[in-house]
Structures are given as structure tokens and as C-alpha cells.
Amino acid sequence: MCGFVGFASNQIIKGTEEEINQFNKMTSIISHRGPDDAGYYLDDSVYLGFRRLSIIDLEGGKQPLSYEYDRYWITFNGEIYNYLELKERLEARGFTFKTSSDTEVILALFSLKREKAVEELRGMFSFLIWDKYKQELFGARDPFGIKPFFYCETEEGLYCASEMKSILYALHEESLNEETLHHYLTYQYGPEPDTFFSRIKKLEPGHFFIRKQGKPLMIKSYFKPAFHPVNRPIQDGVEAIQNCLRDTVKMHLRSDVPVGAFLSGGIDSSCIAALAKEIHPDVKTFTVGFERDGYSEIDLAKEMAEEIGAENIHYIVKPKEFIEQLPRIVWHLDEPVADPALIPLYFLAREARKHVKVVLSGEGADELFGGYNIYREPNSLKPFLFMPEMVKEGLKAAVRLLPDGTQGKSYIERGTTSIEERYVGNAKIFFEEEKAKVLKHYHGEWGYQKVTKKLYQKVQHLHDVQKMQYIDLHTWLRGDILVKADKMTMANSLELRVPFLDKEVFKVASRIDPSQTISGKTTKYIFRKAMEGIVPEAVQHRKKLGFPVPIRHWLKNELVDWAYQLIKESQTEDLFRKPYLLALLDEHQKGKKDNSRKLWTVLIFMVWHQVYIEKKYSF
């Protein structure tokens, strides 16, 4: 795993000391992504910078790497798991290789198939390829967005980087994108392709670009995840899931360094750990928790590790180090993400890096196989499907008159509201009317449906459960889950691999009938069936927890003084109505209402503002 920086100039690069120092500083800023080595390429038109974390071909895989008599140059962040198979096919066609790296395979394939090459890659990646003869820069990102890719078009040229902070260093100054802030208060992250800075964008998953000097950037999609359910016997689906998961774990274990696995004790991570143990008997597992009862999965993980005969290494996070490390953690994030689970993930990665360079993790299983509890909602609301619209509208109007907390009110509200209106993804922090109270300058045209409306239009034919999965694949997964996975592990120079997010696994998952996804009160029904004989029975039906963090308790006790001080000191008076925020904190601290998630969303933004706007910290 690594990090790259690229700049394609609109003018001739003179290579002055000032220019080279700037380029090299942009690269050194992300040295945490690749502490093992650094590399640079510079010509009249392009600069490529690279930081390497050596995983495959430790000696020969240095970058930027050239191919075909220095015609092509690449900087590549990621891993291609089918590179050996691709290499064998290319060698049969007469291609030769100087290294044993997957990076050279990408270049050879690109020289043969140009942009079509990305369709054959099985893995996680963001990369840049410079074609000296054509004077073209090609960039691509993997199908699910496992690896990040930021870019910015300016008068000087096109900047690209694995992390936004490299581009910010080159721009020196950039204005806040207030529309992204509006969406952040809904989703707890900024939805792609926009960022928190007006000119900087993210290349979306499953997309590539071609940039010819002096011409606009051309961006195209090469992969679009879509569900095509098939009604087939459940046993056929079970066998298909088992086969594809064994195959993907085997592929993801390809490495020239030791590999471990994150283990929470839930079914997803247990599946990965158990299958990895079948292939690598000495695999280590890693778990994190808190001292407070109900907020630790260490005991469950240790139990699972004992079941499969794997070593388990665990770490307990304390509130003091939690808050001490928060500014650094937010700096690593690039943009505010208010998912509390990313904090323990940072400490988990730090502990794992003492033992291994690579870990496998269970991200993506819930989106592919229907694991979130909220996915049960469409089945629970079935009675409303047969109700005339006039009746539903009347019920909706009547129930609004009932006090909040009245039994049945929420159920009727959800049942009389279309899925397009009620479901915006796995997190919905502030409603629009609340955002109008929080923000100094609220814009109704930037409501949450601006993000989801175009997505729902593409899946009108699907069952509501698969509509929800589709929304999460395009929002929550890439904006929250994979951001925290990449940034928190890379902050500790640890490569994280996600075997569920594999094109071959998605082919199987996309064909599952909704009736086999959610059955009664059981989520991931067919996946759980497939896990019989792979993970212990107790794990198969264990309630989903996922890195629980005691934010609710801490904001009443250990962190309440810190929260009051941050709200008062943060230079965000032009963005937020601080008296309203202080009232929310008072209400929470006194136990009148649980405002922890809303408060945490604002507090994380304020820390980010101190780091990136106020420049209070330097790292």
C-alpha cells in the first residue's frame, strides 16, 4: 500500500529548485502511506511522486515504474490480486517483465488495451499512468472506491493525489464548500465527488480519466454496481457464496510479508479470519475495545479466535488518549467524518502494525449481503403497501399531531413515507428543519434528496431492500466505511484489504433474491446459511455491534468540558449558531435527550476546522 502525487502542467515545467521542493514536499506529506521508500519522476510536462509500503516484490517493485523503453510511467496505490493470472496471459502473448510486481502487470496490460485494461483488474487501486509519446495522463480508481483519489484542475494544470492534504499544500489557500457542509450534517461525511473544498474533487469509484495537454479532463465510468436478482434454490446460492469467499480470501492473502485479520467477533470478520486460518495457520487476529461495559467486543473476539485456533491480540482505548489523538486522527482523515468507530479503528491499526504489515477486514459484507438492521424495515412496513394513498396521507397528517415518543407514531410516519423520502443511507444525523437551526446560512435547495434522488431513479425496478443496498453502496460505503478504513490504517502504515469488496463476490451477491437476503427478523439470511460449518453457530446469529464507542456517556462525563470549550473556541461563528449547539450539549449533559451523534458530528467538524482552516495544529 502506498501514496502518490501527480501534476500535469499546462506549461513547460522548468524544474527549478522551488518547483521541485514543492513537488517533493507534496509527496513527503503522505510519507505515512509509504515509509519504506520514495520515488520521483519529472519531465517537461509531468511530475510523479511516490511513497511506498513494500508488500509485493520487495526489491523490484519501486515506483514510479517505467515500461516499454520509458514510454509509460506509473504511480500506483493498491494491490491487484489477479496479477499472476494476468501476467501469465500477457507472457503467452510475448510480453516480458523485469520485476515480479503487480505494478508492471498494470503497465503491460495498459500498453495492450489502454483504458480497457481497468476492466480486467481485480483488486483495489488508484493510479496514474503517463504516456510520454501521446502526452496523455491516465487515471483510474477501483470499482468500489477502496483506495482514495483526489484531483484539482487549476490554471497551472491538473493536481492528483492519494490524499487531499498534498493538493492543499500546492494550492496554499482554498475556500470551504458550504454545500458539502450541508450534506455532512445529514450523512456525517461529505458525499462524493465533491469535497469540503470548492475546487478539489474525488474521482468516483469505477471511473477513469484521460487528460490531454491543453484539453478538458475526460472522465468515464467503466463499472457500475447493479443488482440482478435471480430466483433459484437457496442451496445453489449458499454454494456460490462459499466458493467465491474462499477464492477471494485466497487471492487477498497474496503477499510477501505477514498478513493478519481484524476480528470483532461478528459474523463478517469471523468469516474472513476463519477462511484465512484455513490457508495460513499462523494468522494473527486483532481486536479493540473500551473499559465501559457493553462497549467492547474483546471477549467475543477472543472466544472466536480460540474456536478457530488463532492468536488474538487486543487493545483497550481510554478516553484520555482518545481525545489527545483526535486532532492528529482528523488530520489523517483529510475531511471530517463523524463516525465514532473510526477512532478505535485508528488504535486497532496502530496495535496491529506492531505485528504485521497487512490485515484483512470485513468491510462491504453488509452492503453486499444485506446485513444492516435497517434493511428489515421494508418487510415490517408491508401492511402500508396495500393502503390507498389518500388513507396514508390522512394518517400521516393525523400522526403529526401526536407528541414525539408516542407509541406507534414513528412506525406510522415511516409507513406513510416513501422509501425515497425516508431512507438516505445508514446515517441520518440532522433533519432539514434541524439544519436550519444549526447553520447560520441554511439553503433548502441543498437538501439530502439532492444526493439520493438520481440514485433512486436508477433502481425503481428493484425491491426496497435492494434499493437501500444500492444507496449505501453509492454513499455510505464509499463516503464513510472505506474512508475510515483506508485513512486510519494508512495513518499507521498498515495495508488493509477487504475481501468482500471483490468483483467476483459482487457478481454472486448481486444475484441474490431479496427473500433470501432478509428473512423474518434475520438479516443476511443466505450469507448466514453459507457460514454454517465455517464459523461457530453462536457467531452466525450474533447481533451486529460493530466498533461500539461510548460517545453518549463520555459527552456527559469525561468529554463534556472538552466539548463546551471546543464549541466556544472554534472559529465557526460564521457557520453555526453556537447558542443552539450549547443548548443541545446542555440538554444531553443533563440527560434530557440523547444528542450525542448530533453533537459529535458538529464537534468533529470543529476539530477539522481547527486543523485545516484555523491552522491550530501542525503535523
C-alpha positions in Angstrom: 0.0 0.0 0.0 1.3 3.4 -0.9 0.6 7.0 -1.8 1.1 9.1 -4.9 1.2 12.7 -6.1 0.9 13.8 -9.7 0.9 17.1 -11.6 0.2 17.5 -15.3 1.2 21.1 -16.2 -0.3 23.4 -18.8 3.1 25.0 -19.2 6.6 23.6 -19.6 7.9 22.5 -16.2 11.3 24.3 -15.8 12.4 22.1 -12.9 13.5 25.0 -10.7 14.6 24.3 -7.2 11.4 26.0 -6.0 9.2 23.7 -8.2 11.0 20.6 -7.2 10.9 21.4 -3.5 7.1 22.0 -3.8 6.5 18.7 -5.6 8.7 16.8 -3.2 7.0 18.3 -0.1 3.6 17.3 -1.6 4.9 13.8 -1.6 6.6 13.8 1.7 3.4 15.0 3.4 2.0 11.5 2.8 5.1 9.5 4.0 2.9 7.6 6.5 1.3 5.9 3.5 4.7 4.6 2.4 7.5 4.8 4.9 9.7 2.2 3.1 10.8 4.2 0.1 10.3 7.3 -2.0 10.5 7.8 -5.8 10.1 10.7 -8.3 9.7 11.3 -12.0 9.9 14.7 -13.7 9.9 15.8 -17.3 8.7 18.9 -19.2 5.0 18.1 -18.7 4.6 15.9 -15.7 5.7 15.3 -12.1 5.0 12.0 -10.4 5.8 11.4 -6.7 5.5 8.2 -4.8 5.7 6.8 -1.2 6.0 3.1 -0.9 4.9 0.5 1.7 6.6 -2.6 0.4 4.2 -5.6 0.2 4.9 -7.5 -3.1 8.3 -7.8 -4.8 10.1 -6.0 -2.0 13.2 -5.4 -4.1 11.9 -4.8 -7.6 8.6 -3.0 -7.1 10.0 0.5 -6.8 7.9 3.4 -8.3 7.4 5.5 -10.4 7.9 2.5 -12.6 8.5 2.7 -16.4 7.7 0.3 -19.2 8.3 -0.1 -23.0 11.6 1.9 -23.1 10.3 4.5 -20.7 7.3 5.4 -22.8 4.9 4.7 -19.8 5.4 5.8 -16.2 3.1 4.7 -13.4 2.4 5.6 -9.7 0.0 3.0 -8.2 -1.6 2.8 -4.8 -3.2 -0.6 -4.2 -3.0 -4.3 -4.9 -4.0 -6.3 -8.0 -4.9 -9.7 -6.7 -5.2 -11.4 -10.1 -1.8 -10.1 -11.3 -0.2 -13.5 -11.6 -3.0 -14.8 -13.9 -2.9 -11.6 -16.0 0.9 -11.9 -16.2 0.7 -15.4 -17.4 -1.7 -14.4 -20.2 0.5 -11.5 -21.2 3.6 -13.6 -21.3 1.8 -16.1 -23.6 1.4 -13.1 -26.0 5.1 -12.3 -25.9 5.2 -9.7 -23.1 8.3 -9.7 -20.9 8.8 -8.4 -17.4 11.7 -7.1 -15.4 10.0 -7.3 -12.0 7.7 -9.6 -10.0 5.4 -6.7 -9.1 1.7 -6.2 -9.9 2.6 -2.7 -10.9 4.4 -3.8 -14.0 1.5 -6.0 -15.0 -0.8 -3.0 -15.0 1.6 -1.1 -17.3 1.9 -4.1 -19.7 -1.9 -4.5 -19.8 -2.4 -0.8 -20.4 0.1 -0.8 -23.2 -2.0 -3.5 -24.8 -5.6 -2.4 -24.0 -5.4 1.2 -23.0 -8.4 2.2 -20.9 -10.0 -1.2 -21.3 -7.2 -2.6 -19.1 -9.0 -1.4 -15.9 -11.9 -3.8 -16.6 -9.6 -6.8 -16.1 -8.1 -5.7 -12.9 -9.3 -7.5 -9.7 -8.2 -5.6 -6.7 -8.1 -2.2 -5.0 -6.4 0.7 -6.8 -5.8 4.3 -7.6 -3.2 5.0 -10.2 -1.7 7.5 -12.7 -0.1 6.4 -16.0 1.8 9.0 -18.1 2.2 8.2 -21.8 5.2 10.3 -22.9 4.6 9.7 -26.6 1.0 10.7 -26.6 1.5 13.3 -23.8 -1.6 11.9 -22.1 -2.2 11.3 -18.3 -4.5 8.4 -17.5 -6.0 8.0 -14.0 -8.3 5.3 -12.6 -9.9 4.2 -9.4 -11.2 0.8 -8.3 -14.8 -0.3 -8.7 -15.9 0.2 -5.1 -13.7 3.1 -4.0 -11.4 1.2 -1.7 -8.5 3.5 -2.4 -8.8 7.3 -2.5 -8.2 9.6 -5.5 -8.3 13.4 -5.2 -7.8 15.8 -8.1 -8.0 19.5 -8.8 -7.9 21.4 -12.1 -6.3 24.8 -12.0 -4.9 27.3 -14.5 -1.4 25.8 -13.8 -2.5 22.3 -14.6 -4.0 19.1 -13.0 -3.1 18.1 -9.5 -3.8 14.5 -8.4 -3.0 12.7 -5.0 -3.9 9.9 -2.7 -4.7 12.4 0.0 -6.2 15.9 -0.2 -3.5 17.4 2.0 -0.9 17.1 -0.8 -3.1 19.2 -3.1 -3.9 21.7 -0.4 -0.2 22.3 0.1 0.2 23.2 -3.6 -2.9 25.4 -3.7 -1.9 27.2 -0.4 -5.5 28.5 0.0 -8.9 27.2 -0.8 -12.5 28.1 0.0 -14.9 26.0 2.1 -17.6 24.2 0.1 -20.7 25.1 2.2 -23.0 22.7 0.2 -20.8 19.8 1.4 -21.2 21.1 4.9 -25.0 20.9 4.5 -24.8 17.3 3.3 -22.3 16.4 6.1 -24.8 17.4 8.7 -27.2 14.8 7.2 -24.8 12.0 6.4 -21.8 12.5 8.8 -19.5 12.7 5.8 -19.3 14.7 2.6 -20.7 12.7 -0.4 -18.6 12.2 -3.5 -17.5 13.5 -5.9 -17.4 16.9 -4.0 -15.1 17.6 -1.1 -15.1 20.2 1.7 -13.0 22.5 -0.6 -14.6 24.0 -3.7 -12.1 23.1 -6.4 -10.9 19.7 -5.1 -12.9 16.7 -6.3 -12.7 12.9 -5.9 -12.5 10.6 -8.9 -15.6 8.4 -8.3 -15.2 4.6 -7.9 -15.4 2.7 -11.2 -14.2 5.7 -13.2 -11.1 6.7 -15.2 -10.0 9.9 -16.8 -7.8 10.9 -19.8 -6.1 14.2 -19.7 -4.5 15.6 -22.9 -2.5 18.7 -22.5 -4.5 21.8 -23.1 -7.8 19.9 -23.3 -10.6 19.4 -20.7 -10.4 16.4 -18.4 -12.5 13.5 -19.9 -14.0 11.3 -17.2 -15.8 8.0 -18.0 -17.4 5.2 -16.0 -16.1 1.6 -16.5 -18.0 -0.2 -13.7 -21.5 0.3 -12.3 -22.6 -2.0 -9.5 -26.1 -3.2 -10.2 -28.4 -5.9 -8.7 -29.9 -8.6 -10.9 -31.8 -10.9 -8.5 -32.5 -14.4 -9.7 -35.0 -16.8 -8.1 -33.0 -20.0 -7.5 -32.8 -22.7 -4.8 -31.1 -21.4 -1.7 -28.6 -24.2 -1.7 -27.2 -23.1 -5.1 -26.7 -19.6 -3.6 -25.1 -21.0 -0.5 -22.5 -22.9 -2.5 -21.8 -20.0 -4.8 -21.2 -17.7 -1.7 -18.9 -20.3 -0.1 -16.9 -20.8 -3.3 -16.4 -17.1 -4.1 -15.5 -16.2 -0.5 -12.8 -19.0 -0.3 -11.5 -17.8 -3.6 -11.4 -14.1 -2.7 -9.7 -14.7 0.7 -7.1 -16.8 -1.0 -6.5 -14.0 -3.5 -6.3 -11.4 -0.8 -3.7 -13.3 1.1 -1.1 -12.9 -1.7 1.7 -11.1 0.0 5.5 -11.2 0.6 5.0 -10.0 4.2 3.0 -11.4 7.1 -0.8 -10.9 7.0 -3.3 -10.7 9.9 -7.0 -10.1 10.3 -9.2 -7.7 12.3 -11.7 -9.6 14.4 -14.7 -8.2 16.2 -16.5 -11.4 17.0 -19.2 -10.6 14.5 -20.0 -12.8 11.5 -18.2 -10.8 8.8 -14.8 -10.5 10.4 -15.2 -14.1 11.8 -15.8 -15.4 8.3 -12.6 -13.7 7.0 -10.5 -14.8 9.9 -11.7 -18.4 9.7 -11.1 -18.7 5.9 -7.7 -17.0 6.3 -6.8 -19.5 9.0 -7.6 -22.4 6.6 -4.9 -21.1 4.3 -2.4 -19.5 6.7 -2.5 -21.5 10.0 -0.3 -18.8 11.8 -2.6 -15.9 11.1 -2.9 -13.3 13.9 -6.1 -11.5 14.8 -6.6 -8.1 16.3 -9.4 -6.6 18.4 -10.1 -3.3 20.1 -12.4 -2.3 22.9 -13.2 0.1 25.8 -13.3 -0.3 29.5 -17.0 0.5 29.8 -19.4 -2.5 29.9 -21.3 -3.1 26.7 -18.7 -1.2 24.6 -16.1 -3.9 24.0 -16.0 -6.9 21.6 -12.8 -8.3 23.0 -14.3 -11.2 24.9 -16.3 -12.2 21.8 -13.3 -11.9 19.6 -11.1 -13.9 21.9 -13.8 -16.6 22.0 -13.9 -16.7 18.2 -10.1 -16.8 17.9 -10.0 -19.7 20.3 -12.6 -21.6 18.2 -10.5 -21.3 15.1 -7.2 -21.7 16.9 -5.8 -18.2 16.0 -3.9 -15.9 18.2 -5.8 -12.8 19.3 -4.1 -9.5 20.2 -6.3 -6.8 21.7 -6.1 -3.2 22.8 -8.2 -1.1 25.2 -8.8 2.6 24.4 -9.0 5.1 27.2 -10.9 8.4 27.0 -7.7 10.5 27.6 -5.7 9.1 24.7 -8.8 9.1 22.6 -9.1 12.9 22.9 -5.4 13.6 22.8 -5.0 11.8 19.5 -8.2 13.3 17.9 -6.6 16.3 16.1 -4.0 14.0 14.5 -6.7 11.5 13.6 -8.7 14.2 11.9 -5.6 15.5 10.1 -5.2 12.0 8.6 -8.8 11.9 7.5 -8.4 14.9 5.1 -12.1 15.6 5.6 -14.4 15.4 8.6 -16.1 12.0 9.1 -18.2 11.8 12.2 -18.4 8.1 12.5 -17.2 7.4 16.1 -16.0 3.9 15.1 -13.0 5.4 13.2 -11.4 6.3 16.5 -11.0 2.8 17.8 -10.0 1.7 14.3 -7.0 4.1 14.5 -5.8 2.5 17.7 -6.5 -1.0 16.4 -4.4 -0.3 13.3 -1.6 1.1 15.5 -1.5 -2.1 17.5 -1.7 -4.4 14.5 1.2 -2.6 12.8 3.5 -3.7 15.6 3.0 -7.3 14.3 2.1 -7.3 10.6 2.1 -5.0 7.5 -1.2 -6.3 6.0 -4.6 -7.0 7.6 -7.8 -8.4 6.2 -11.1 -6.9 7.3 -14.9 -7.5 6.8 -16.0 -4.2 5.2 -18.6 -4.4 2.5 -20.4 -7.6 3.6 -23.4 -5.7 5.0 -23.9 -3.7 1.7 -23.5 -6.8 -0.5 -25.4 -9.3 1.5 -28.0 -7.1 3.4 -26.6 -7.0 6.9 -27.8 -3.7 8.4 -30.8 -4.0 10.7 -32.5 -1.1 8.9 -32.8 -3.4 5.9 -35.6 -5.2 7.7 -37.8 -2.1 7.6 -39.4 -2.7 4.2 -40.8 -6.1 5.4 -42.1 -4.6 8.6 -43.9 -1.9 6.7 -45.6 -4.3 4.2 -49.2 -3.5 5.5 -48.9 0.0 4.2 -48.3 -1.3 0.6 -52.0 -2.2 0.3 -53.2 1.1 1.8 -54.7 3.7 -0.6 -52.6 6.9 -1.0 -55.4 9.1 0.4 -55.6 7.0 3.5 -51.8 7.1 4.0 -51.8 10.9 3.6 -54.6 11.2 6.2 -52.7 9.0 8.6 -49.5 11.0 8.1 -51.3 14.3 8.8 -53.0 12.9 11.9 -49.9 11.3 13.4 -48.0 14.6 13.2 -50.3 15.9 16.0 -49.1 13.3 18.4 -46.3 14.1 20.8 -42.8 12.6 20.0 -42.3 9.3 21.7 -45.9 8.3 21.4 -46.1 4.5 20.8 -46.7 3.7 17.1 -46.0 7.3 15.9 -42.7 6.5 14.3 -44.0 3.3 12.7 -46.9 5.1 11.0 -44.7 8.0 9.9 -42.3 5.6 8.2 -45.1 3.5 6.7 -46.7 6.5 5.1 -43.5 7.9 3.8 -41.9 6.6 0.5 -38.5 5.0 0.8 -37.1 7.7 -1.4 -38.0 10.3 1.3 -37.2 8.3 4.4 -34.0 6.4 3.5 -30.9 8.5 2.7 -28.4 5.9 3.9 -27.1 4.3 7.0 -26.7 7.6 8.9 -29.2 10.4 9.1 -27.9 12.9 11.7 -29.8 16.2 11.3 -33.2 16.6 9.6 -33.6 19.5 7.3 -35.5 21.6 9.9 -32.8 21.0 12.4 -30.1 22.0 10.0 -31.9 25.3 9.6 -31.5 25.8 13.3 -27.8 24.8 13.4 -26.5 26.6 10.3 -26.1 30.4 10.1 -26.9 30.2 6.4 -29.2 27.4 5.6 -30.0 26.6 1.9 -33.1 24.5 1.3 -32.0 23.6 -2.2 -29.1 21.6 -0.7 -31.4 19.2 1.0 -30.5 15.5 1.4 -32.5 14.3 -1.6 -30.2 16.2 -3.9 -27.7 13.4 -3.2 -30.0 10.4 -3.4 -32.7 11.4 -6.0 -30.6 10.5 -9.0 -29.6 7.2 -7.4 -33.2 6.1 -6.7 -34.1 6.9 -10.3 -31.8 4.1 -11.5 -33.3 1.4 -9.3 -37.1 1.9 -9.4 -37.5 -1.7 -10.6 -35.8 -3.2 -7.5 -37.2 -4.4 -4.2 -36.9 -1.8 -1.5 -34.2 -3.8 0.3 -32.0 -3.7 -2.7 -32.8 0.0 -3.2 -31.4 0.5 0.2 -28.3 -1.6 -0.6 -27.8 0.4 -3.8 -28.0 3.7 -1.9 -25.5 2.5 0.7 -23.1 1.2 -2.0 -23.0 4.7 -3.6 -23.0 6.8 -0.4 -22.3 5.2 3.0 -19.8 2.6 1.8 -17.6 5.0 -0.2 -18.1 8.1 2.0 -17.8 6.6 5.5 -16.8 2.9 5.7 -13.9 2.9 3.2 -12.7 6.3 4.1 -12.1 5.4 7.7 -10.7 2.0 6.7 -8.1 3.5 4.4 -7.2 6.6 6.3 -6.9 5.0 9.8 -4.8 2.1 8.7 -2.6 4.2 6.4 -2.1 6.6 9.2 -0.2 3.7 10.8 1.4 2.5 7.6 -0.7 -0.6 7.6 -2.3 -2.1 4.5 -6.0 -3.1 4.9 -7.6 -5.5 2.4 -11.3 -6.1 2.1 -12.1 -9.5 0.5 -15.8 -8.9 0.4 -15.4 -6.0 -2.0 -14.3 -8.0 -4.9 -15.9 -8.0 -8.4 -16.3 -11.8 -8.3 -18.0 -11.7 -4.9 -20.3 -8.9 -6.1 -21.4 -11.0 -9.1 -22.7 -13.6 -6.6 -24.2 -11.1 -4.2 -26.0 -9.1 -6.9 -28.0 -12.2 -8.0 -29.4 -13.0 -4.5 -33.2 -12.7 -4.3 -34.4 -10.2 -1.6 -36.4 -13.0 0.0 -33.1 -14.7 0.7 -31.4 -11.6 2.0 -33.9 -10.6 4.7 -36.0 -13.5 6.2 -38.2 -12.7 9.1 -36.1 -10.7 11.6 -32.9 -12.2 10.2 -30.5 -10.1 8.1 -28.0 -11.6 5.7 -30.1 -14.8 5.8 -28.4 -16.7 2.9 -24.9 -15.5 3.9 -25.5 -16.9 7.4 -26.6 -20.2 5.9 -23.3 -20.2 3.9 -21.3 -19.7 7.1 -22.6 -22.9 8.6 -19.5 -25.1 9.2 -17.2 -22.1 8.6 -17.9 -20.0 11.8 -19.3 -21.3 15.1 -23.1 -21.4 15.4 -23.1 -18.7 18.1 -21.4 -16.3 15.8 -23.8 -17.0 12.9 -26.7 -15.3 14.7 -24.9 -12.8 16.9 -26.4 -9.3 17.0 -24.4 -6.8 14.9 -22.4 -4.4 17.1 -19.5 -3.0 15.0 -17.0 -0.9 17.0 -19.4 0.5 19.6 -18.0 3.7 21.1 -19.3 5.2 24.4 -19.7 8.8 23.0 -23.1 9.1 24.6 -21.6 8.5 28.1 -18.4 10.5 27.5 -20.2 13.6 26.4 -22.0 13.6 29.8 -18.8 12.9 31.8 -15.2 12.6 30.6 -15.5 14.8 27.5 -18.2 17.3 28.4 -15.7 20.1 29.4 -13.7 19.5 26.3 -17.0 19.8 24.2 -18.1 23.0 25.8 -14.6 24.5 25.3 -14.4 23.4 21.7 -17.8 24.9 20.8 -16.8 28.2 22.4 -13.3 28.4 21.0 -13.9 27.2 17.5 -13.8 30.0 14.9 -17.0 28.8 13.2 -19.4 31.6 14.3 -20.0 32.4 10.6 -21.2 28.8 10.0 -23.0 27.7 13.1 -25.5 29.1 15.6 -23.4 28.4 18.7 -26.2 29.1 21.3 -28.3 26.4 19.7 -25.3 23.9 19.9 -24.6 24.8 23.5 -28.3 24.2 24.3 -28.0 20.7 22.7 -25.0 20.0 24.8 -26.8 21.2 28.0 -29.8 19.0 27.2 -27.5 16.0 26.6 -25.4 16.5 29.7 -28.4 16.8 31.9 -29.8 13.5 30.5 -32.9 15.1 29.0 -32.2 13.8 25.5 -29.5 11.8 23.7 -27.9 14.4 21.4 -24.6 12.6 21.2 -24.5 11.8 17.5 -25.6 15.3 16.5 -23.0 16.8 18.9 -20.3 14.5 17.7 -20.9 15.4 14.1 -20.5 19.2 14.8 -17.6 18.6 17.2 -15.6 16.6 14.6 -16.2 19.3 12.0 -14.9 21.9 14.5 -11.7 19.9 15.2 -11.3 19.6 11.4 -11.8 23.4 11.0 -9.1 24.0 13.6 -6.7 21.7 11.8 -7.4 22.7 8.2 -8.8 26.2 8.3 -7.6 27.8 11.5 -4.2 26.0 11.3 -4.2 25.5 15.0 -2.2 22.3 14.7 0.8 21.2 12.6 1.7 17.6 11.9 
